[in-house]
Amino acid sequence: MELPQLTLDTYIALGLVIATPWLIQTFSLFSSQKSSKARTEQLISTAVLAHTLYLLYYLLVSPPQNVFKALQLPLNASPESLRSGLGERFGGEQYLPEQLNVLLKRLGLMDLRSLYVRFGHDVLTTCSYCQSFEDFALFALPSPLLQYIGEIAFVGLLTLPSSRTSNLRPLGLGVLLAAAMAEAYWVLTVPVLMPTRGTHVPTIWWHDNFVQLRHLLFLSLPIVISFLPYLHLHRVPILSSFVPPPENAAANLPRQQFQMQGQNFALPANITLSQVSNMTLRTLGHLVPTLHLLKYSHAAIMRSQSPSADAAEGSEEATPAPASRSSPSLHARATEWWRGEAFEGDVVRNDENVRTVMKSVGLSLEEERKEGDVVVEPEGPLLTSVKIAVNTLKQQGAPPSEHWVF
């Protein structure tokens, strides 16, 4: 992977071409109207500009060092060719730096040349104690790791909770973590082919390629994150699974009103499939305990009707009911059935033999008894479980769902 290499003067001119319109757009320079961007957005935009120019410098001006590329020699070149080529560059072999002398000694071994392809120039010239593959791998780890950590911190700054891009933080961090693991796995496991002497087989310089790919990722990711909110990709059905919607998207979207059974319902316009799924799951999570509570509440109400109410209901049976009302005989039959259920329940709960057996198996229904502040008999385990279950149903099922009525 070869990128065009620029001189420092050309890079400065390119930086001015990029920075001038960027700063004019960010701070509304030479404009009578004040910039609509907040101070935080302006600082973040300036940080993205500095970050971009910094990475462009390393991509276009200061690529990874490589003696084979600099001397235009193949990987299987002899050590004498390398030494003579470097001697011409420095004006004589006696003027070679000590690090290059160490490197030339190490490049005399083909195994270390494969590590030069895998870990790069700096690792083989600066690690004085490294001898094995594991030594060079551990020495090469901190540099890219620190670069990824720094880029993770920059993406975190770019996606602050109060910013427009706050919802893209998981996406940015996920891309960086996936790239870091992929690079580490590939560098440590990729086979390096060593051509024999006299053959000209193109060499893939894995370390150099990964450094440039890493810098390209660091260059493009903040720019993409900055422009993604304006593309509204979270509304696209397939991409919405990877690009989460903004947290305040539903609040900023216009609402469409619907009339249903005398109530006004509102749904956000352009709502995505993921938002509908989340609303549906939250509503179902509320609906299930609501139905349980309704079932048990209905049974409790039917069992708790007073005799006076039953007598009044019986007296009303002689009066013809309006056509809109249900037959009173059915209600009376239902009341009688629930009265039988209540009677059977009272008989079972008040039977001494049943209470003794339930107490012996740890299912007591006894109420808590106290003498002053001292608990003489604790509350029965079954009664405690019933109270906990009812309270849970009340908490989860009693409040209405916020997604039903807007």
GIKA-V777372 format. One record per residue. N is the residue number from 1. RES is the residue in one small letter. PHI is phi in radians with two decimals (NA if undefined). Layout:
BEGIN
n res phi
N RES PHI
N RES PHI
END
This chain:
BEGIN
n res phi
1 m NA
2 e -2.05
3 l -1.78
4 p -1.10
5 q -1.79
6 l -1.93
7 t -1.35
8 l -1.11
9 d -1.12
10 t -1.12
11 y -1.13
12 i -1.08
13 a -1.11
14 l -1.11
15 g -1.10
16 l -1.16
17 v -1.11
18 i -1.37
19 a -1.30
20 t -1.08
21 p -1.16
22 w -1.09
23 l -1.21
24 i -1.13
25 q -1.23
26 t -1.27
27 f -1.79
28 s 0.95
29 l -1.20
30 f 1.03
31 s -2.19
32 s -1.29
33 q -1.56
34 k -1.29
35 s -1.07
36 s -1.40
37 k -1.36
38 a -1.26
39 r -1.07
40 t -1.12
41 e -1.12
42 q -1.14
43 l -1.15
44 i -1.16
45 s -1.11
46 t -1.16
47 a -1.14
48 v -1.12
49 l -1.10
50 a -1.09
51 h -1.09
52 t -1.16
53 l -1.14
54 y -1.08
55 l -1.28
56 l -1.10
57 y -1.08
58 y -1.26
59 l -1.39
60 l -1.83
61 v -2.00
62 s -2.18
63 p -1.27
64 p -1.05
65 q -1.25
66 n -2.73
67 v -1.19
68 f -1.20
69 k -1.20
70 a -1.13
71 l -1.61
72 q 0.97
73 l -2.05
74 p -1.29
75 l -1.12
76 n -1.63
77 a -1.13
78 s -1.25
79 p -1.03
80 e -1.14
81 s -1.12
82 l -1.13
83 r -1.15
84 s -1.19
85 g -1.13
86 l -1.19
87 g -1.09
88 e -1.14
89 r -1.17
90 f -1.76
91 g 1.43
92 g 2.48
93 e -1.15
94 q -1.23
95 y -1.69
96 l -1.18
97 p -1.12
98 e -1.08
99 q -1.11
100 l -1.24
101 n -1.09
102 v -1.09
103 l -1.11
104 l -1.10
105 k -1.12
106 r -1.26
107 l -1.26
108 g -1.19
109 l -1.75
110 m -1.14
111 d -1.11
112 l -1.30
113 r -1.16
114 s -1.14
115 l -1.23
116 y -1.13
117 v -1.17
118 r -1.43
119 f -1.95
120 g 1.68
121 h -1.22
122 d -1.10
123 v -1.15
124 l -1.32
125 t -1.66
126 t -1.83
127 c -1.52
128 s -1.45
129 y -1.75
130 c -1.24
131 q -2.27
132 s -1.89
133 f -1.05
134 e -1.13
135 d -1.09
136 f -1.16
137 a -1.13
138 l -1.17
139 f -1.22
140 a -1.42
141 l -1.16
142 p -1.05
143 s -1.08
144 p -1.15
145 l -1.11
146 l -1.13
147 q -1.14
148 y -1.14
149 i -1.11
150 g -1.09
151 e -1.23
152 i -1.08
153 a -1.13
154 f -1.19
155 v -1.13
156 g -1.10
157 l -1.17
158 l -1.23
159 t -2.00
160 l -1.06
161 p -0.99
162 s -1.56
163 s -1.58
164 r -1.21
165 t -1.77
166 s -1.10
167 n -1.28
168 l -1.65
169 r -1.07
170 p -1.05
171 l -1.14
172 g -1.12
173 l -1.17
174 g -1.12
175 v -1.10
176 l -1.18
177 l -1.14
178 a -1.13
179 a -1.14
180 a -1.11
181 m -1.17
182 a -1.13
183 e -1.13
184 a -1.09
185 y -1.13
186 w -1.19
187 v -1.12
188 l -1.40
189 t -2.05
190 v -1.17
191 p -1.31
192 v -1.88
193 l -1.49
194 m -1.79
195 p -1.22
196 t -1.33
197 r -1.06
198 g 1.61
199 t -1.77
200 h -2.11
201 v -1.86
202 p -1.03
203 t -1.78
204 i -1.60
205 w -1.49
206 w -1.09
207 h -1.08
208 d -1.10
209 n -1.14
210 f -1.21
211 v -1.10
212 q -1.24
213 l -1.13
214 r -1.10
215 h -1.16
216 l -1.14
217 l -1.12
218 f -1.10
219 l -1.26
220 s -1.48
221 l -1.08
222 p -1.07
223 i -1.17
224 v -1.12
225 i -1.10
226 s -1.19
227 f -1.73
228 l -1.05
229 p -1.01
230 y -1.45
231 l -1.60
232 h 0.96
233 l -1.23
234 h -1.21
235 r -1.54
236 v -1.35
237 p -0.94
238 i -1.38
239 l -1.22
240 s -1.12
241 s -1.29
242 f -1.87
243 v -1.88
244 p -1.19
245 p -1.27
246 p -1.06
247 e -1.13
248 n -1.79
249 a -1.18
250 a -1.17
251 a -1.28
252 n -1.54
253 l -1.44
254 p -1.16
255 r -1.80
256 q -1.79
257 q -1.58
258 f -2.27
259 q -1.92
260 m -2.60
261 q 0.93
262 g 1.38
263 q -2.08
264 n -1.62
265 f -2.03
266 a -2.31
267 l -2.19
268 p -1.12
269 a -1.28
270 n 1.03
271 i -1.23
272 t -1.59
273 l -1.14
274 s -1.16
275 q -1.15
276 v -1.09
277 s -1.10
278 n -1.12
279 m -1.10
280 t -1.15
281 l -1.13
282 r -1.14
283 t -1.19
284 l -1.14
285 g -1.07
286 h -1.51
287 l -1.24
288 v -1.08
289 p -1.14
290 t -1.11
291 l -1.16
292 h -1.08
293 l -1.10
294 l -1.13
295 k -1.09
296 y -1.27
297 s -1.16
298 h -1.06
299 a -1.10
300 a -1.16
301 i -1.15
302 m -1.12
303 r -1.32
304 s -1.76
305 q -1.23
306 s -1.39
307 p -1.05
308 s -1.10
309 a -1.16
310 d -1.16
311 a -1.13
312 a -1.11
313 e -1.15
314 g -1.17
315 s -1.20
316 e -1.38
317 e -1.17
318 a -1.28
319 t -1.50
320 p -1.08
321 a -1.51
322 p -1.06
323 a -1.14
324 s -1.34
325 r -1.66
326 s -1.31
327 s -1.15
328 p -1.14
329 s -1.12
330 l -1.12
331 h -1.14
332 a -1.14
333 r -1.16
334 a -1.14
335 t -1.10
336 e -1.14
337 w -1.14
338 w -1.24
339 r -1.15
340 g -1.16
341 e -1.09
342 a -1.15
343 f -1.14
344 e -1.10
345 g -1.11
346 d -1.13
347 v -1.11
348 v -1.18
349 r -1.24
350 n -1.65
351 d -1.29
352 e -1.16
353 n -1.12
354 v -1.11
355 r -1.10
356 t -1.18
357 v -1.14
358 m -1.10
359 k -1.16
360 s -1.23
361 v -1.70
362 g 1.42
363 l -2.14
364 s -1.25
365 l -1.90
366 e -1.19
367 e -1.32
368 e -1.24
369 r -2.01
370 k -2.19
371 e -2.13
372 g 1.34
373 d -1.72
374 v -1.66
375 v -1.44
376 v -1.41
377 e -2.36
378 p -1.25
379 e -1.15
380 g -1.10
381 p -1.05
382 l -1.17
383 l -1.13
384 t -1.10
385 s -1.11
386 v -1.12
387 k -1.12
388 i -1.11
389 a -1.12
390 v -1.15
391 n -1.11
392 t -1.10
393 l -1.12
394 k -1.14
395 q -1.20
396 q -1.52
397 g -1.88
398 a -1.29
399 p -1.17
400 p -1.19
401 s -1.28
402 e -1.28
403 h -1.66
404 w -1.56
405 v -2.20
406 f -1.86
END
